[in-house]
Amino acid sequence: MRSRGRGVAVKRRRRLPLREQITALPNRLTALRLVLAAGFFGLLIYCTQVLKLPVDASGELAWQRLRGGLFAAHAGLQAQDSLLTRLFDGAFALFVLAALTDVADGYVARRWKLETDLGRIADPFADKVMTLGAFVLLMPLTVYLSGWMVVLMLAREQLVTTIRGFAESRGVPFPANVWGKAKTATQSVAIGAGILYVGHPSSLWLRYSFVVLLWLALGATLVSGLVYVRNASRLLFRGPAHDGAP
């Protein structure tokens, strides 16, 4: 459902049979996003297992310090270094493709009026799996991404999901707003920068870009969560007739 302006005007989704919902193009794109995310996760996990080296206080993995350094002439190390770079680049490509399916499924659903109840649940689920999973798997690869940051992101998602479920159980529409979309966009860009940085750690530009984008994503996560709490209090305690869509 989607509320527009003031009042309780609600746009209802098509009540298609479950089989037709599953085979609808937007939901197929969502399923493809989960498949791409699984491949992306697999590459990051493999790279982490290959590295198995400690992180020092400067924020660089030990293997990163070796690049171009004392052991650069060692053919075996050079081969492994090149392989890891290609694997990280492949992970980045899969992540970009997965993010593009997120844009595509929403566009297709709106353009051809294929919005379904299944898509309403599956699309945000796939988004959360892709973004939160990426942050969790990037943690062992760089000290710039701390555990408390990921916990904050997880807490925000759980809070908003709980608020939305409670609001809609009372018949109050609670759609996404611009802050939620900004949060998703900044998180996705930060993840992309993080993958490129761990694959090309000698690039200072990528390092600083990742750090800045990571903090922007964290700020958007916090602000969007607070905005959802504020809008929920307005809708639930004043009623939808007193406020527009959050």
Backbone bond lengths (Angstrom), bond angles and torsions (degrees), N, CA, C in turn:
res aa  C-N    CA-C-N  psi(-1)  N-CA   C-N-CA  omega(-1)  CA-C   N-CA-C  phi
1 M - - - 1.457 - - 1.515 109.53 -
2 R 1.325 116.86 152.67 1.451 120.63 179.82 1.513 108.55 -143.25
3 S 1.323 116.73 126.62 1.458 120.61 177.23 1.512 108.97 -93.62
4 R 1.337 116.72 145.92 1.456 121.07 -179.68 1.523 108.12 -126.41
5 G 1.342 115.06 132.61 1.446 119.51 177.25 1.504 111.24 62.28
6 R 1.391 115.23 -144.20 1.448 119.72 179.31 1.522 109.19 -98.51
7 G 1.284 115.36 159.86 1.443 119.54 -178.02 1.500 111.30 94.51
8 V 1.319 116.61 -160.34 1.453 120.76 -172.96 1.516 111.86 -123.80
9 A 1.328 116.34 28.98 1.461 118.51 176.39 1.509 108.89 -61.32
10 V 1.302 116.70 125.63 1.456 121.04 -173.27 1.520 109.77 -125.62
11 K 1.307 115.69 132.46 1.461 121.76 175.04 1.520 108.42 -95.14
12 R 1.320 115.80 117.78 1.455 120.10 -176.33 1.522 110.73 -93.38
13 R 1.315 115.46 142.18 1.457 120.97 177.97 1.518 110.52 -79.89
14 R 1.303 114.80 156.72 1.456 119.78 179.33 1.520 109.49 -68.27
15 R 1.330 114.86 132.87 1.462 120.55 179.28 1.525 109.13 -89.08
16 L 1.314 115.55 79.79 1.458 120.81 179.46 1.518 110.19 -87.51
17 P 1.331 117.71 152.50 1.470 119.88 171.59 1.523 109.83 -58.02
18 L 1.326 115.79 152.09 1.458 120.25 -175.33 1.525 111.70 -57.85
19 R 1.334 117.55 -39.45 1.463 120.07 -179.30 1.532 110.56 -60.66
20 E 1.334 116.72 -41.68 1.465 119.77 179.41 1.523 111.31 -70.09
21 Q 1.324 117.14 -33.45 1.460 119.90 176.66 1.529 110.67 -64.41
22 I 1.326 116.39 -42.13 1.466 120.39 -178.85 1.520 111.04 -63.25
23 T 1.335 116.42 -38.75 1.467 120.20 -176.18 1.525 113.15 -88.80
24 A 1.322 118.24 -2.30 1.467 120.69 177.72 1.529 109.62 -62.27
25 L 1.327 116.31 141.88 1.464 120.79 -174.98 1.532 113.31 -56.55
26 P 1.344 119.84 -44.53 1.470 118.02 179.39 1.524 112.69 -59.07
27 N 1.324 117.03 -38.58 1.460 119.55 -179.69 1.526 111.77 -73.54
28 R 1.328 116.81 -29.24 1.468 119.24 173.28 1.530 110.53 -66.45
29 L 1.313 116.30 -38.23 1.463 119.78 176.91 1.526 110.95 -65.82
30 T 1.324 116.00 -37.13 1.466 119.44 176.29 1.522 110.74 -63.80
31 A 1.339 116.40 -42.37 1.466 119.92 177.36 1.527 110.79 -63.31
32 L 1.335 116.44 -38.78 1.467 120.11 177.12 1.524 110.56 -62.21
33 R 1.328 116.65 -36.81 1.463 119.61 178.53 1.522 111.25 -61.83
34 L 1.313 117.33 -39.87 1.465 120.73 177.62 1.526 111.25 -65.12
35 V 1.335 116.75 -38.77 1.469 120.25 178.04 1.525 110.24 -64.98
36 L 1.331 116.66 -45.41 1.463 120.37 178.39 1.528 111.05 -63.27
37 A 1.331 116.37 -38.41 1.466 119.98 178.16 1.521 110.70 -63.48
38 A 1.332 116.68 -38.67 1.466 119.86 178.57 1.530 110.71 -62.66
39 G 1.332 117.13 -42.38 1.460 120.09 177.06 1.514 112.17 -65.13
40 F 1.310 115.79 -40.29 1.462 121.40 177.41 1.528 110.97 -62.77
41 F 1.332 116.49 -44.25 1.465 120.35 177.41 1.527 110.83 -61.79
42 G 1.324 115.90 -42.32 1.457 119.86 -179.07 1.522 112.37 -59.67
43 L 1.327 116.53 -41.51 1.465 119.88 178.82 1.527 111.54 -65.59
44 L 1.331 117.15 -42.07 1.462 119.60 179.27 1.526 111.40 -65.52
45 I 1.327 116.40 -40.71 1.467 119.80 178.81 1.522 110.33 -63.74
46 Y 1.331 116.51 -42.94 1.464 119.85 179.63 1.526 110.61 -62.34
47 C 1.322 117.32 -45.34 1.465 120.28 -180.00 1.522 111.00 -62.08
48 T 1.325 116.66 -39.51 1.465 120.07 178.84 1.518 110.88 -63.57
49 Q 1.330 117.06 -40.95 1.460 120.63 179.30 1.525 111.24 -67.25
50 V 1.327 117.39 -35.75 1.461 120.72 179.20 1.521 110.72 -67.23
51 L 1.314 116.52 -39.83 1.464 120.07 -175.65 1.523 111.45 -70.27
52 K 1.342 116.62 -64.26 1.470 121.38 177.48 1.523 112.03 47.59
53 L 1.318 117.46 38.89 1.457 121.37 179.84 1.520 108.87 -120.42
54 P 1.331 117.73 148.67 1.460 120.33 -176.11 1.519 112.79 -71.54
55 V 1.323 114.55 159.45 1.451 121.43 176.04 1.519 108.61 -99.89
56 D 1.329 117.25 135.05 1.465 119.13 179.96 1.526 110.36 -96.63
57 A 1.337 116.18 177.38 1.457 121.62 -173.79 1.522 113.13 -66.85
58 S 1.313 118.41 -18.68 1.462 120.80 -178.77 1.518 111.96 -79.33
59 G 1.325 116.92 -6.12 1.450 119.97 179.07 1.503 114.17 90.70
60 E 1.320 118.39 10.41 1.453 121.43 -179.89 1.519 110.17 -117.15
61 L 1.306 115.20 141.29 1.454 119.39 174.27 1.523 109.91 -69.75
62 A 1.327 115.18 154.00 1.467 118.74 -179.70 1.522 111.54 -58.46
63 W 1.339 116.47 -37.02 1.461 118.40 -178.90 1.522 111.47 -66.59
64 Q 1.343 116.20 -26.88 1.451 118.70 178.65 1.532 110.72 -69.72
65 R 1.326 117.51 -36.45 1.456 120.76 -179.71 1.527 111.57 -67.24
66 L 1.342 115.81 -25.87 1.457 119.10 -179.68 1.524 112.54 -75.14
67 R 1.318 115.91 -21.27 1.457 118.74 -175.54 1.530 109.90 -64.67
68 G 1.306 115.26 122.03 1.452 120.25 179.41 1.512 113.66 74.01
69 G 1.332 117.75 7.68 1.453 121.18 -175.89 1.510 112.81 -105.50
70 L 1.321 115.75 -137.69 1.457 122.32 -170.30 1.521 112.63 -57.93
71 F 1.345 116.37 -38.29 1.460 119.03 -173.61 1.525 112.35 -102.03
72 A 1.302 117.94 16.98 1.463 120.18 -175.63 1.521 111.91 -62.35
73 A 1.328 117.44 -25.49 1.461 120.22 -178.34 1.516 112.72 -79.71
74 H 1.304 116.82 -9.01 1.456 120.28 -178.02 1.529 108.76 -77.36
75 A 1.326 115.98 118.98 1.469 119.87 -173.79 1.516 112.12 -62.19
76 G 1.340 116.79 -38.80 1.460 119.56 -178.95 1.510 111.86 -64.06
77 L 1.335 116.36 -42.23 1.460 119.85 178.99 1.518 110.73 -66.05
78 Q 1.323 116.09 -40.09 1.453 119.27 178.65 1.520 111.13 -62.32
79 A 1.317 117.24 -40.31 1.460 120.78 179.68 1.521 110.62 -64.61
80 Q 1.348 116.15 -44.00 1.462 119.39 179.34 1.522 110.65 -65.14
81 D 1.327 115.83 -40.60 1.455 121.07 179.31 1.525 110.41 -59.75
82 S 1.318 116.71 -45.84 1.455 121.25 179.70 1.524 111.33 -64.59
83 L 1.332 116.37 -39.27 1.460 120.44 179.08 1.520 110.82 -64.03
84 L 1.331 117.07 -45.24 1.460 120.33 -179.92 1.521 111.22 -62.43
85 T 1.311 116.77 -40.77 1.462 119.89 178.30 1.517 110.68 -60.94
86 R 1.330 116.69 -43.86 1.467 120.07 179.28 1.524 111.26 -65.65
87 L 1.332 116.86 -37.76 1.461 119.94 178.92 1.526 111.26 -65.58
88 F 1.320 116.77 -42.75 1.464 119.59 177.51 1.527 110.88 -65.64
89 D 1.323 116.88 -38.33 1.463 119.62 176.33 1.528 110.63 -63.91
90 G 1.339 116.06 -38.27 1.458 119.64 176.31 1.514 111.88 -64.88
91 A 1.336 116.68 -39.75 1.462 120.61 177.19 1.522 110.44 -63.11
92 F 1.325 116.09 -39.74 1.466 120.13 177.79 1.527 110.69 -62.55
93 A 1.327 116.95 -43.40 1.465 120.76 179.82 1.524 111.05 -62.08
94 L 1.331 117.22 -43.07 1.462 120.35 178.36 1.520 111.00 -63.53
95 F 1.322 116.79 -39.87 1.462 119.77 179.65 1.526 111.05 -64.73
96 V 1.327 116.97 -42.08 1.463 120.23 178.66 1.526 110.42 -62.41
97 L 1.333 117.23 -43.75 1.466 120.36 177.97 1.521 111.12 -60.96
98 A 1.333 116.48 -42.24 1.461 120.35 178.93 1.524 110.57 -62.85
99 A 1.329 117.16 -41.87 1.462 120.62 178.88 1.528 111.26 -64.76
100 L 1.327 117.12 -36.41 1.461 120.55 178.45 1.524 111.69 -66.27
101 T 1.334 117.68 -35.11 1.466 119.20 176.83 1.520 110.72 -65.42
102 D 1.334 117.08 -28.70 1.464 120.36 177.09 1.521 110.33 -65.37
103 V 1.329 116.21 -41.40 1.461 120.24 177.05 1.524 110.35 -68.15
104 A 1.328 116.17 -42.03 1.463 120.79 -174.97 1.516 112.48 -67.41
105 D 1.346 117.99 -42.55 1.463 117.85 -175.92 1.528 111.47 -66.57
106 G 1.333 117.04 -36.21 1.462 119.15 176.90 1.520 112.01 -66.49
107 Y 1.332 116.50 -41.59 1.463 120.34 179.62 1.525 111.13 -64.28
108 V 1.326 115.97 -46.74 1.469 120.09 -179.17 1.524 110.68 -62.48
109 A 1.333 116.91 -41.74 1.464 120.25 -178.92 1.524 111.14 -62.60
110 R 1.322 117.18 -41.21 1.469 120.04 -179.61 1.526 111.41 -76.19
111 R 1.328 116.39 -40.72 1.469 120.11 -174.58 1.515 111.52 -66.72
112 W 1.318 117.98 -42.17 1.463 121.52 -177.46 1.525 112.83 -107.83
113 K 1.331 115.97 16.47 1.474 121.66 175.93 1.530 111.37 53.09
114 L 1.327 114.93 51.69 1.461 121.31 179.99 1.526 111.79 -111.23
115 E 1.327 116.70 26.59 1.463 120.24 177.82 1.527 109.09 -70.82
116 T 1.311 116.97 128.95 1.460 122.05 -176.91 1.523 110.45 -130.68
117 D 1.333 114.90 163.19 1.464 119.88 176.89 1.526 110.87 -63.36
118 L 1.333 116.45 -38.33 1.462 120.03 178.66 1.524 110.62 -63.83
119 G 1.321 116.87 -43.20 1.456 120.46 179.17 1.513 112.22 -64.29
120 R 1.307 116.52 -34.48 1.460 121.05 178.91 1.524 111.43 -61.91
121 I 1.330 116.44 -31.25 1.465 121.00 179.09 1.529 110.96 -90.32
122 A 1.336 116.06 -44.08 1.467 120.20 -172.98 1.520 112.98 -70.48
123 D 1.331 117.64 -37.28 1.463 120.01 -175.92 1.532 112.60 -63.19
124 P 1.344 119.69 -52.33 1.475 117.94 177.59 1.518 113.01 -65.75
125 F 1.338 116.86 -30.21 1.468 119.32 176.66 1.523 110.54 -62.36
126 A 1.342 116.17 -46.75 1.466 120.05 179.44 1.526 111.15 -63.37
127 D 1.337 116.57 -38.56 1.464 119.86 178.12 1.522 111.39 -60.69
128 K 1.323 115.93 -45.90 1.469 120.15 -177.64 1.522 111.19 -67.20
129 V 1.322 117.08 -40.45 1.465 120.02 178.07 1.525 109.99 -60.61
130 M 1.330 116.62 -44.91 1.459 120.46 -176.20 1.528 111.85 -67.98
131 T 1.334 117.77 -49.31 1.463 119.90 -174.85 1.526 112.24 -74.29
132 L 1.320 117.17 -49.42 1.463 119.03 -177.93 1.527 111.04 -67.64
133 G 1.330 116.78 -38.48 1.460 119.76 176.59 1.516 111.67 -61.46
134 A 1.330 116.40 -39.57 1.464 120.20 179.17 1.524 111.22 -64.09
135 F 1.321 117.17 -43.57 1.466 119.71 179.45 1.527 111.31 -64.08
136 V 1.323 116.74 -40.99 1.468 119.82 179.08 1.526 110.67 -61.35
137 L 1.334 116.82 -43.57 1.461 120.30 -176.74 1.525 112.91 -76.88
138 L 1.316 117.78 -20.14 1.462 120.09 176.33 1.529 112.15 -80.09
139 M 1.324 116.92 -20.63 1.472 119.57 -176.76 1.526 114.10 -54.85
140 P 1.350 119.48 -44.78 1.476 118.05 -179.25 1.526 113.95 -69.72
141 L 1.318 117.47 -10.15 1.460 120.99 -173.41 1.524 114.07 -97.04
142 T 1.316 117.83 -11.25 1.461 120.62 -179.94 1.518 110.00 -158.36
143 V 1.326 116.54 142.16 1.466 120.35 178.69 1.520 112.01 -80.68
144 Y 1.317 117.61 -8.96 1.458 119.58 -179.80 1.527 111.76 -70.75
145 L 1.313 117.24 -20.93 1.461 122.01 177.79 1.522 108.23 -104.43
146 S 1.325 116.71 106.43 1.461 121.87 -176.17 1.521 111.47 -93.32
147 G 1.328 115.11 159.54 1.453 120.24 -179.53 1.511 113.04 -61.35
148 W 1.333 117.76 -37.57 1.463 119.94 -177.71 1.529 111.28 -65.12
149 M 1.329 117.06 -28.96 1.461 119.88 177.45 1.529 110.66 -65.04
150 V 1.323 115.45 -44.76 1.464 119.81 179.89 1.522 110.43 -67.32
151 V 1.329 117.38 -38.49 1.466 120.80 177.52 1.528 110.25 -61.35
152 L 1.332 117.21 -41.62 1.463 120.82 178.15 1.525 111.07 -61.61
153 M 1.325 116.70 -42.29 1.459 120.19 178.77 1.526 111.12 -64.47
154 L 1.332 116.40 -43.55 1.460 120.26 178.15 1.520 111.09 -62.30
155 A 1.329 116.75 -42.42 1.461 120.84 -179.23 1.524 110.75 -63.95
156 R 1.324 116.56 -40.23 1.462 119.88 179.02 1.525 111.00 -61.94
157 E 1.332 116.92 -45.07 1.461 120.48 -179.51 1.526 111.30 -62.95
158 Q 1.329 116.58 -42.41 1.455 119.83 179.68 1.523 111.05 -65.93
159 L 1.329 116.68 -39.43 1.459 120.78 179.39 1.520 111.21 -62.59
160 V 1.329 117.06 -48.86 1.461 120.70 -178.15 1.526 110.80 -65.39
161 T 1.330 117.27 -40.43 1.463 120.52 178.10 1.525 110.76 -61.48
162 T 1.326 116.88 -42.11 1.463 121.19 179.15 1.522 111.11 -65.38
163 I 1.332 116.53 -44.77 1.465 120.57 179.66 1.522 110.78 -62.46
164 R 1.335 116.56 -44.72 1.460 119.95 -179.24 1.531 111.05 -62.93
165 G 1.332 116.67 -43.47 1.456 119.54 178.88 1.515 112.14 -62.43
166 F 1.329 117.29 -41.61 1.462 121.19 179.55 1.522 111.03 -66.25
167 A 1.346 116.47 -43.92 1.460 120.16 -179.32 1.521 111.27 -62.90
168 E 1.322 116.84 -46.62 1.458 119.65 -176.85 1.522 112.02 -72.41
169 S 1.335 117.52 -23.86 1.465 119.46 174.50 1.525 111.04 -67.54
170 R 1.327 116.59 -20.78 1.462 121.89 177.47 1.522 111.63 -99.06
171 G 1.322 116.23 10.59 1.453 120.56 177.51 1.514 114.66 78.94
172 V 1.338 116.91 17.81 1.464 121.22 -179.52 1.524 108.72 -103.28
173 P 1.353 118.91 115.77 1.467 120.38 179.06 1.527 110.41 -62.29
174 F 1.318 116.50 139.67 1.470 120.48 -178.32 1.524 109.02 -140.39
175 P 1.346 117.20 72.86 1.471 120.41 -177.26 1.516 112.13 -78.03
176 A 1.321 115.11 171.48 1.462 120.64 175.55 1.526 109.61 -69.92
177 N 1.329 115.98 154.72 1.456 120.23 177.44 1.522 110.06 -123.14
178 V 1.316 115.65 -176.81 1.461 120.48 -175.54 1.524 111.82 -65.16
179 W 1.337 117.19 -30.32 1.461 119.68 179.11 1.523 111.33 -68.67
180 G 1.321 116.15 -37.84 1.458 119.05 176.76 1.517 111.72 -64.62
181 K 1.334 115.88 -39.21 1.462 119.45 178.09 1.529 111.27 -68.26
182 A 1.337 116.13 -37.40 1.467 119.41 177.23 1.522 110.65 -64.89
183 K 1.324 116.31 -38.05 1.470 120.60 177.52 1.515 110.87 -61.04
184 T 1.330 116.46 -47.74 1.463 120.36 -179.52 1.529 111.25 -62.80
185 A 1.328 116.22 -42.17 1.468 120.19 -178.80 1.525 111.51 -64.79
186 T 1.331 117.38 -46.51 1.467 119.63 -178.50 1.523 111.52 -67.52
187 Q 1.325 116.96 -36.71 1.464 119.33 176.86 1.523 110.75 -63.59
188 S 1.321 116.67 -43.13 1.467 120.11 -178.85 1.523 111.45 -63.89
189 V 1.336 116.75 -43.12 1.465 119.97 179.36 1.525 110.29 -65.28
190 A 1.340 116.92 -39.88 1.469 120.32 178.60 1.525 111.11 -63.51
191 I 1.322 116.77 -40.30 1.467 120.17 178.40 1.525 110.22 -63.06
192 G 1.328 116.58 -46.05 1.459 119.74 178.49 1.515 112.25 -58.42
193 A 1.343 116.29 -43.58 1.465 119.99 178.23 1.523 111.10 -64.91
194 G 1.336 116.45 -37.15 1.460 119.94 179.39 1.516 112.48 -65.02
195 I 1.324 116.71 -41.22 1.467 119.86 178.97 1.526 110.45 -64.62
196 L 1.328 115.94 -43.84 1.464 119.13 178.87 1.522 111.18 -63.26
197 Y 1.333 116.67 -38.21 1.462 119.30 -178.83 1.522 111.96 -65.90
198 V 1.338 117.45 -47.21 1.467 118.18 -178.45 1.524 111.09 -67.70
199 G 1.332 117.07 -23.81 1.461 119.69 175.95 1.515 113.40 -82.65
200 H 1.342 116.32 -23.84 1.468 121.66 -179.50 1.527 108.49 -133.85
201 P 1.331 117.33 65.07 1.472 121.23 -171.64 1.519 114.78 -68.36
202 S 1.314 118.34 -13.36 1.465 119.49 179.29 1.525 112.09 -77.92
203 S 1.328 116.67 -9.83 1.462 120.70 -179.03 1.528 110.35 -84.27
204 L 1.315 116.47 109.72 1.464 120.18 177.03 1.522 110.83 -65.77
205 W 1.335 116.55 -34.15 1.464 120.18 179.48 1.522 110.84 -61.20
206 L 1.334 116.99 -43.63 1.458 120.33 178.52 1.524 111.07 -67.04
207 R 1.327 116.49 -38.01 1.466 119.22 -180.00 1.527 110.71 -62.00
208 Y 1.330 116.60 -51.49 1.460 119.71 -177.61 1.526 111.33 -67.13
209 S 1.326 116.29 -36.03 1.467 119.65 177.44 1.519 110.59 -62.50
210 F 1.321 116.59 -43.24 1.460 120.53 179.74 1.523 111.11 -62.25
211 V 1.326 117.07 -45.44 1.465 120.37 -178.42 1.529 110.73 -62.76
212 V 1.328 117.17 -46.09 1.466 120.88 -179.61 1.524 110.74 -63.49
213 L 1.331 116.79 -46.88 1.463 120.51 -179.00 1.522 111.63 -65.61
214 L 1.324 116.93 -34.86 1.459 120.27 178.27 1.523 110.93 -62.86
215 W 1.316 117.13 -44.39 1.460 120.05 179.16 1.522 111.63 -69.87
216 L 1.327 117.73 -33.95 1.463 119.88 174.00 1.524 110.81 -63.07
217 A 1.329 116.29 -42.35 1.465 120.46 178.29 1.519 111.00 -63.68
218 L 1.321 116.32 -39.96 1.459 120.12 178.87 1.529 110.56 -65.07
219 G 1.332 116.41 -41.78 1.461 119.66 177.66 1.517 112.05 -63.74
220 A 1.341 116.92 -43.38 1.462 120.40 178.20 1.522 111.25 -63.95
221 T 1.329 116.71 -35.53 1.465 120.90 177.47 1.520 110.68 -62.58
222 L 1.322 116.55 -46.49 1.461 121.19 -178.74 1.525 111.56 -67.32
223 V 1.332 117.02 -47.45 1.462 120.86 -178.06 1.519 111.11 -63.77
224 S 1.335 117.29 -44.08 1.467 119.78 -179.17 1.517 111.16 -63.43
225 G 1.331 117.35 -36.88 1.458 119.89 176.83 1.511 111.94 -63.64
226 L 1.331 117.36 -42.65 1.465 121.17 178.72 1.525 111.25 -65.89
227 V 1.334 116.81 -38.39 1.463 120.54 178.35 1.522 110.52 -63.98
228 Y 1.325 117.40 -41.22 1.461 120.54 178.25 1.523 110.96 -63.36
229 V 1.323 117.37 -40.55 1.466 120.34 178.15 1.522 110.40 -63.04
230 R 1.326 116.77 -44.05 1.467 120.50 179.07 1.525 111.27 -62.28
231 N 1.330 116.99 -47.16 1.458 120.36 -179.33 1.520 111.82 -65.20
232 A 1.331 116.30 -36.69 1.463 119.68 178.47 1.519 110.87 -63.91
233 S 1.324 117.16 -41.37 1.465 119.68 179.36 1.520 110.69 -64.37
234 R 1.328 117.45 -38.06 1.466 120.42 177.93 1.520 111.58 -64.88
235 L 1.322 115.77 -46.53 1.461 119.87 -177.38 1.518 112.50 -68.21
236 L 1.328 116.62 -42.66 1.459 120.25 -173.53 1.522 112.68 -77.20
237 F 1.325 117.10 -34.68 1.458 119.22 -175.56 1.520 113.48 -97.41
238 R 1.337 117.61 -22.74 1.458 120.12 177.78 1.517 112.21 -105.07
239 G 1.352 115.22 -19.90 1.457 119.15 -179.13 1.502 110.87 92.40
240 P 1.315 118.53 152.88 1.456 122.04 -176.06 1.507 114.16 -64.85
241 A 1.350 117.65 -18.52 1.456 119.74 -178.51 1.518 112.08 -72.26
242 H 1.329 117.12 -13.53 1.450 120.88 -176.73 1.512 112.97 -102.87
243 D 1.295 116.69 -0.16 1.468 117.98 -177.73 1.510 109.30 -153.39
244 G 1.319 115.73 157.14 1.451 120.85 177.47 1.499 111.04 -88.76
245 A 1.304 114.39 -165.68 1.457 119.37 178.81 1.507 109.54 -65.59
246 P 1.334 118.01 141.08 1.458 120.75 -179.47 1.508 111.41 -68.87
